[in-house]
Amino acid sequence: MDILRKDDIRKLSENKNHPSVSIFIPTHKEWNEMNKDMTRYKNQLSKAKKILAKGMREKELINFLRPAKELLDNSEFWNHQDLGLAIYFNKDEFKTFRLPVRVEEFLYVSSVYYIKPLLPVLISNGRFFLLAFDQKKTRLYECSKYTIKELNIPDTMTSLDEMLEYYDTERSLQFHSGIRQASTRGKGRKCGAVFHGQGTGSDETEHKKNLLDFAHIVNSGVHKLLKDENAPLIITAVEYLIPIYKKANSYPHLYEKHLPLNSEEFKKEHLREKAWELIKPFFEKESKKAFSMYEQFSGNGKASSNLGEIIRASLGNRIEYLWVDLNEHIWGNFNEAEQEVEYEDRLTPENKDLLDFAATQTILNNGTVYALKRDEMPVRKSAFAVFRF
């Protein structure tokens, strides 16, 4: 999978199929580490089997685990990993997500899926897109401070030559179509061929028009892929191409600054470094602004670190910013009838991680979640939030 979307979170959160299994393991990009990754997965699967065996008959358990075990035989899958892997399955589905961030090894067997480790990938905190707009080969990357991954732009021509070749084919087809139409309408009538993508002025004017056409085509594919995203998009290109693409752009989160360089001259890791230096102030400003709001509103009802209050607000579409500790688990359930949190001391198939629940609801209601490791949290709390009202 190229990109994790909010819709994926929505679908995972809607699952209520009991039992459901969530497995997380750190993985490696290097092929010679494949066996180590497979062993980690196999160990987690064995643990899951022991838990599931308590409530399933042997034949039912075999069928339940079949797709999960079949993954161990897929060497092609294991040979193309990133820094982390999330695996979700129940009796009706089996899903995997390659993650560009490292995750802790973790097993979760419950009536819901565990989503919190995915949030650093999904949220805008340190995540952005980089479009290398180039006449020869345009590329789109998903980036963070430490990672860069090329994405497939759907239904898009990625080079100007490819577009012009398509135009030539269209002209040829339309020219012959015009001849055939003229021959059926009687002699002496002129051909009605129509040529797309071609200007009538100078070569320079025509070239600029073709570049704008190409920019619109690329933008269409980018917009289709990123339509549900809110992470910023940086454009990198030679200087004269940047205003051309900006004219065609329809992605609402295009970053105001850009990288004026020839991307073909740089390795993608160097592109990521340059792009991160450009956009780092944006993320620092956003996170500082959000936390200053928490400090300002704490104690007046517009901010809170009370988990019950946070969960109620997340269900009521009231959270603007939420911070949760990735390393902590708070087990229990939320009693909707009483609007109260019911805490438990360990994970069972009937309860959930309440931090995970609050974060998921906030994401689904278009709030911003900072899912951070314990030493990255700005204050020593399991969760705290700023409310919209």
Steps between C-alpha positions, in 0.01 A plus 500: 500500500642839396324728741297472819178701478246631746250270331718202599481616862124539464457147364725351767315688774162380373601136549310332783579143401590289802773386525722737303880487496744791469872423465783755482866426437804710406635401158798575276547630148806279446418163342756316714293583811192328357530185712524706819178683414321177412607344831358793695171467318492123552555545875214750528277267301578216742401723793178593323423132439526421872259781587253410225509129588323577828181591314517305172476141391803359319347502149365852546840617622679346199270681258529825694881497490540371142559838322731612781711186464501522120675836531806317636540329160489828306871581458422780255301677773774464762767612256336843458453639849540842656574591863184353651214263424140493622283192440126484566273201460180333612281228350394728212811697400879517500683833457863610511655848514868568438596793719778758448550525879634246747241342731530300818433127482145459626203261487139604560211251500164661567163581345655807333823576314787692661572816300721731710837388348373605156435860603858633467475401133157651443516830684666813365754519783821467297330348197487671161498433127767600250423530129804501271342661193727414208443484125690172470364319806269646764496324837296534819641412842352454846752636750570559865800625688674164456327320213415537132292263290403537134126475429322389187305790351178345361378550142782741418760556232827569681699648211439773242610268219237246602232768480620627161513145364138460612410826326667381178299178512179695561574734208564206272178325603294816467657585163408159357159522665449834326589350163256214549226739606565722197488203261157402629364851460580537132783627287636853515455541878806578716640274775374580854798376705547666844845519670520504884782651707654704221542877501494713189768752604878481522693191610557658843130577543409149396755351738362702794149384413617139491670542838180638651303209350753263653473675837120462492534127425745448788285708734195288415680183611648665811161641599339157455759336725511771768136610503447392863836628626587817688880468512691776316630447146835647393584555134858450384588586140723724291399859565296569186282189546382588852249778408367277221417218742362740761259633237368146442498391865170421674638336819394740779805440721774605256787640708576865435875440462663278239833339404639656180735226381535223244387191691679268255833621637422382855444164662162475668656504849662834421167630370337398829768679703459822301120479515503438876720804563250705299188378681633438852401851620141428391471194725679666789267800477186283481591280797610796715181686416289198596681444831483871591123473459498209747700703752273801449171310529586251776264554791229692315319205338651535152786259570537192717714199592206309649458188288126471553450859392729446201308192384167677532638792299646269233160336448335842484732637227641754747876432493724733300836363626572179690830370636528129590790295634595223255671302775209489743186285506191572706263204484126517543176604331287809463145460629302714255178475700668638814759704306769363729833321461525150647866417569652152508851388593578290190400438139217253446309406183210712630681830568728742313782750538312820587783720370474322166122548502521875569768553235304309235180694567691829481653411164161395362356836609781694326692591813881500509669228704858514623579135574842525665743283688511564874821706492356715218183600685515871599354416844500177702142397435346199324273727296390862487287698257386841380127521429324681217220617728 
